[in-house]
């Protein structure tokens, strides 16, 4: 599995560390326009982490985690979906969230998960999350989210604007 984290700031670095822990055999890439910053994060994660200047560089990812400033999520999500990748966006920007919701038909057409507004990385900030299945299960699109150490409540899967399933999130998250 190829997983790409876009952004190597505090949130991107934390997401990359958690992904390395949750998916130790996954090929992990970090994309950032500030290469030196991305290289520092990659060095902390150990051998095998690739640093790229753009999402299109290297092999296509299976999943992309967007940890970039507001205003950049829509274009990157479109690029990731066109590469047939699942997308997780940590944005809490209302314009970004609205733009990403508009991409839901494209994600559904491609049978890709689009996890929107997963602030501070979905479950990735919770050290008690022990498997990627608890974070995002690409085949069913379920997501678990902890925000600042507190569970957000319920993960919901939408298809064509209707809820298809939902699950309670764990109550035992800590920063």
Buried (B, 14 or more C-beta within 10 A) or exposed (E): EBBBBBBBBEBBBBBBBBBBBBBEEBBBBBBBEEBEBBBBBBEEBEEEBBBBEEBEEBEBBBBBBBBBEEEBBBEBBBBBBEBEBBBBBBBEBEEBBEBBBEBBEBBBEBEBBBBBBBBBBBBBBBEEBEEBBBBBBBEEBBBBBBBEEBBBEEBEBBEEEEEEEEBEBEEEBEE
